[in-house]
């Protein structure tokens, strides 16, 4: 399957493509809060400007992310634990990670293909943003590519039938609300 390049109503060029997954690569979200979190973030990825965060999140680590998603809490906890291990500076840890990477590469080459496809819509440009869906079967994949391409050109949020939204990423810096001019700056008037 080839790549389709479309331009949305704000002038952003999107590349829509599909790739076949191997067994074990599928990463469908848990039903409930994680699915809702992905759907909310998808609308933000397709917007012409990044998400607006209140000033309360300015200066906080991870403040550029959307607050309150249960999936984000689990990810932050995992990254914090990984960071603690890495900061130990252990040579044994580095060798263990290299061995794990080599083992994973060998296992990946032996893993058989599935009939699950990943459809990706990625914005072209310097700052990366994308959305990924998983779909079963070649025919459904071709329909999903056409649906996503048409929705992006129309400026709508894609909702391809028979797919599962699995990943949404927006690396644009968040815009913070500004307080009204004159408050808390310079000398008081008078």
C-alpha positions as CSV (number, residue, x, y, z in Angstrom):
1,X,0.0,0.0,0.0
2,X,1.3,3.4,-0.9
3,X,1.4,6.7,0.9
4,X,-1.3,9.3,0.4
5,X,-0.4,13.0,0.9
6,X,-3.2,15.4,1.6
7,X,-3.4,19.1,2.7
8,X,-6.0,20.1,5.4
9,X,-8.0,23.3,5.5
10,X,-5.2,25.1,7.5
11,X,-2.5,24.3,5.0
12,X,-0.8,21.5,6.9
13,X,0.3,18.6,4.7
14,X,-0.4,15.1,6.1
15,X,1.0,11.8,5.0
16,X,-1.3,8.8,5.4
17,X,0.2,5.4,5.1
18,X,-0.3,1.8,6.3
19,X,2.1,-1.0,7.4
20,X,1.5,-4.6,8.4
21,X,2.2,-5.6,12.0
22,X,4.0,-8.6,13.3
23,X,2.5,-10.7,16.1
24,X,3.0,-9.0,19.4
25,X,3.2,-5.5,17.9
26,X,-0.4,-4.7,18.4
27,X,-1.0,-2.2,21.2
28,X,-4.7,-1.6,21.5
29,X,-5.7,0.6,24.4
30,X,-7.7,-0.4,27.4
31,X,-11.5,0.3,27.0
32,X,-12.7,3.3,29.0
33,X,-10.5,6.2,30.2
34,X,-7.5,5.4,27.9
35,X,-9.7,5.3,24.8
36,X,-11.4,8.6,25.8
37,X,-8.0,10.2,26.4
38,X,-6.9,9.3,22.9
39,X,-10.0,10.6,21.3
40,X,-9.7,14.0,23.2
41,X,-6.0,14.3,22.2
42,X,-6.8,13.5,18.5
43,X,-8.9,16.6,18.2
44,X,-6.1,18.7,19.6
45,X,-3.5,17.2,17.2
46,X,-5.6,18.2,14.2
47,X,-6.3,21.7,15.5
48,X,-4.3,24.6,13.9
49,X,-2.9,25.6,17.3
50,X,-1.7,23.4,20.1
51,X,-3.7,22.8,23.3
52,X,-4.1,25.9,25.6
53,X,-3.0,25.1,29.2
54,X,-3.9,27.3,32.2
55,X,-1.1,29.1,33.9
56,X,-1.4,26.7,36.8
57,X,0.6,24.1,34.8
58,X,3.4,26.5,33.9
59,X,6.7,25.4,35.3
60,X,5.5,21.9,36.3
61,X,7.4,18.9,34.9
62,X,5.1,17.5,32.2
63,X,2.9,20.6,32.3
64,X,2.8,20.7,28.6
65,X,0.8,17.4,28.6
66,X,-2.9,17.2,29.0
67,X,-3.7,16.8,32.7
68,X,-5.7,14.1,34.3
69,X,-5.6,11.1,32.0
70,X,-5.2,7.8,33.8
71,X,-2.9,6.6,31.0
72,X,-0.6,9.6,31.4
73,X,-0.2,8.8,35.2
74,X,0.9,5.3,34.5
75,X,3.4,6.5,31.8
76,X,4.9,9.1,34.1
77,X,5.3,6.6,36.9
78,X,7.1,4.2,34.5
79,X,9.4,6.9,33.2
80,X,10.2,8.0,36.7
81,X,11.2,4.4,37.7
82,X,13.3,4.0,34.5
83,X,15.0,7.4,35.1
84,X,16.1,6.2,38.6
85,X,17.7,3.1,37.2
86,X,19.5,5.0,34.5
87,X,20.8,7.6,36.9
88,X,22.6,4.9,38.8
89,X,25.3,5.0,36.1
90,X,25.9,1.3,36.2
91,X,27.9,-0.3,33.4
92,X,26.1,-3.5,34.2
93,X,22.8,-1.8,33.4
94,X,24.1,-0.5,30.1
95,X,25.4,-4.0,29.1
96,X,22.1,-5.6,30.1
97,X,20.2,-3.1,28.0
98,X,22.4,-3.8,25.0
99,X,21.8,-7.6,25.4
100,X,18.1,-7.0,25.6
101,X,18.1,-4.9,22.4
102,X,20.0,-7.6,20.5
103,X,17.7,-10.3,21.8
104,X,14.6,-8.2,20.9
105,X,15.9,-7.6,17.3
106,X,16.5,-11.4,16.8
107,X,13.1,-12.3,18.2
108,X,11.5,-9.6,16.0
109,X,12.9,-11.2,12.8
110,X,11.4,-14.6,13.7
111,X,8.0,-13.2,14.6
112,X,5.3,-14.0,11.9
113,X,3.2,-11.4,10.2
114,X,-0.5,-10.9,11.2
115,X,-3.5,-9.6,9.3
116,X,-3.5,-6.5,11.5
117,X,-2.5,-3.2,9.9
118,X,-1.5,0.1,11.3
119,X,-2.8,3.2,9.6
120,X,-0.8,6.4,10.4
121,X,-1.6,10.0,9.7
122,X,1.5,12.2,10.3
123,X,1.8,15.9,9.8
124,X,4.8,16.9,7.7
125,X,7.1,19.5,9.0
126,X,9.7,20.2,11.7
127,X,7.4,19.5,14.7
128,X,6.0,16.0,14.8
129,X,2.4,15.1,15.4
130,X,0.6,12.0,14.3
131,X,-2.3,9.6,15.0
132,X,-2.3,5.8,14.5
133,X,-5.2,3.3,14.2
134,X,-5.1,-0.5,14.0
135,X,-7.4,-2.3,11.6
136,X,-8.0,-6.0,10.6
137,X,-7.6,-6.9,7.0
138,X,-6.4,-5.4,3.7
139,X,-9.7,-4.2,2.4
140,X,-10.6,-2.5,5.7
141,X,-7.1,-0.9,5.7
142,X,-7.7,0.6,2.2
143,X,-11.1,2.0,3.3
144,X,-9.5,3.4,6.5
145,X,-6.8,5.2,4.5
146,X,-9.4,6.7,2.2
147,X,-11.6,7.8,5.2
148,X,-8.7,9.4,7.1
149,X,-7.5,11.2,4.0
150,X,-10.9,12.6,3.2
151,X,-11.5,13.7,6.8
152,X,-8.1,15.5,7.0
153,X,-8.8,17.3,3.7
154,X,-12.2,18.4,5.0
155,X,-10.7,19.6,8.3
156,X,-12.7,17.0,10.3
157,X,-11.6,14.5,13.0
158,X,-11.2,11.1,11.2
159,X,-13.3,8.3,12.6
160,X,-12.6,5.3,10.3
161,X,-15.1,2.5,10.7
162,X,-13.8,-0.7,12.1
163,X,-10.5,0.7,13.4
164,X,-9.1,1.3,16.9
165,X,-7.3,4.5,17.8
166,X,-4.0,3.4,19.4
167,X,-1.6,6.3,19.5
168,X,-1.9,10.1,19.4
169,X,1.2,12.4,19.7
170,X,1.5,16.2,19.4
171,X,5.0,17.6,20.0
172,X,4.1,21.2,19.5
173,X,4.7,23.3,22.6
174,X,1.5,24.1,24.5
175,X,0.2,27.7,24.6
176,X,-0.3,29.1,28.0
177,X,-3.1,31.6,28.9
178,X,-1.8,35.1,29.6
179,X,-3.0,37.1,32.6
180,X,-4.5,40.5,31.7
181,X,-1.8,43.1,30.9
182,X,-0.5,45.2,33.7
183,X,-1.3,42.9,36.6
184,X,1.8,41.8,38.4
185,X,4.2,43.6,36.1
186,X,6.4,46.7,36.8
187,X,5.4,49.4,39.2
188,X,1.9,49.9,40.5
189,X,0.1,52.8,38.7
190,X,-0.3,55.9,40.7
